[in-house]
């Protein structure tokens, strides 16, 4: 719950899971003591508001590590070797191949949606199935795609080509120019991508057949063409 929806309050966790606030607070206190969670204090909305400001809990890097794969060191070493031997372009090619394999498993279902926002929601569902704990919400000018977990965040911290390839693949799949706003690899709480409503012109051209127009022949004054 804290991983997928953080920062959240103890009351929100209790409501969502049907537990008592006291039980949730005990669990959160244990996570705080172990260094697996931290909290932010919400600012008071009014100078005379009563009670203590609400605490919003989120996982620390140590808390996220409980969900990480155990092959990070091996992956980093392999990419370092690839970069040293064949250069940065080899790392980019690997990153593109990796995300292409992921995207292609879900392409048919995602592209069937009628617009980029609907596609973003289906992409979030697909990413969750792949272990990214993703969600997509409409924000007024499009969708905000959030990945609350990244299985390769420690590797991407050294090799941002992984994030760059992922962003490009999302743009291609959704048919719009998406904008990456935050990444876990850079220390943010979630990976956040803005998905605008409007399609890119090139995406429309790829999906619509060309329109052919036939101009009527020009007749010369003497009757020739």
CORLIN-V809806 format. One record per backbone hydrogen bond with DSSP energy under -0.5 kcal/mol. NH is the residue of the N-H (numbers start at 1). CO is the residue of the C=O. If there is no record, write none. Layout:
nh=(NH/NH)
co=(CO/CO)
This chain:
nh=(5/6/7/8/13/14/15/16/17/18/19/24/25/26/27/28/29/30/31/32/33/34/35/36/37/38/40/42/42/49/56/57/57/58/60/64/65/66/66/67/68/68/69/72/75/76/77/78/79/80/81/82/83/84/85/86/87/90/91/92/93/94/95/96/97/98/99/100/101/102/103/104/105/105/106/107/110/111/112/113/116/119/120/121/122/123/124/125/126/127/128/129/130/131/132/135/137/139/140/143/144/145/145/146/146/147/148/148/149/153/156/157/158/158/159/162/164/165/166/167/168/169/170/171/172/173/174/175/176/178/179/181/181/182/186/187/188/191/192/192/193/194/195/196/197/200/204/205/206/207/208/212/215/219/220/220/223)
co=(1/2/57/57/9/10/11/12/13/14/14/20/21/22/23/24/25/26/27/28/29/30/32/31/31/58/56/40/54/46/40/8/55/38/36/60/61/62/63/64/64/65/151/69/71/72/73/74/75/76/77/78/79/80/81/82/83/87/87/88/89/90/91/92/93/94/95/96/97/98/99/100/101/102/103/103/106/107/108/110/197/115/116/117/118/119/120/121/122/123/124/125/126/128/127/146/144/142/142/195/137/143/193/135/144/191/133/146/132/150/152/153/154/155/155/159/160/161/162/163/164/165/166/167/168/169/170/171/171/176/194/179/192/192/183/184/183/147/182/190/145/179/143/194/141/175/200/201/202/203/204/210/213/217/218/224/220)
